[in-house]
Amino acid sequence: VSTQSTGKKSAHSDVRVIGNLVYDCTDCIDFKDELTDVVVEDNSVHFCDGHGIVTHSSARIRRNVIVSVTRSCVTMSSLWGRVFDDADVRSNVCMNVAASCMHVGGDSADEHALRG
């Protein structure tokens, strides 16, 4: 699943990815910037040659099972100084992860990784 950005205003709103089996991809679920009301819930994500779930927009990411990824289970990275003011990440299961389970970063040098 991949979405594109316009860089000007909200490209899409009410974006939902719920109850899917996603496997054998690069970044399995990938959201770009300028999206609003993004929900990623109750998905099974397996064997990603990259991130399990990556977003450049604020999102609600809940109850996903992410297994065997070569990068991070969940990555939230802002672009151009945007703030994740309503991000909600909880009750996800991450297993067999090569990098961090949860990575929160930005477009500046002050990135943070949470390992679990």
Buried (B, 14 or more C-beta within 10 A) or exposed (E): BEBEBEEEEEBBEEBEBEEBEBEEBEBBBBBBBBBBBBBBBBBBBBBBBBBBBBBBBBBBBBBBBBBBBBBBBBBBBBBEEBEBEEBEBEEBEBEEBEBBBBBBBBEEEEEEEEEE
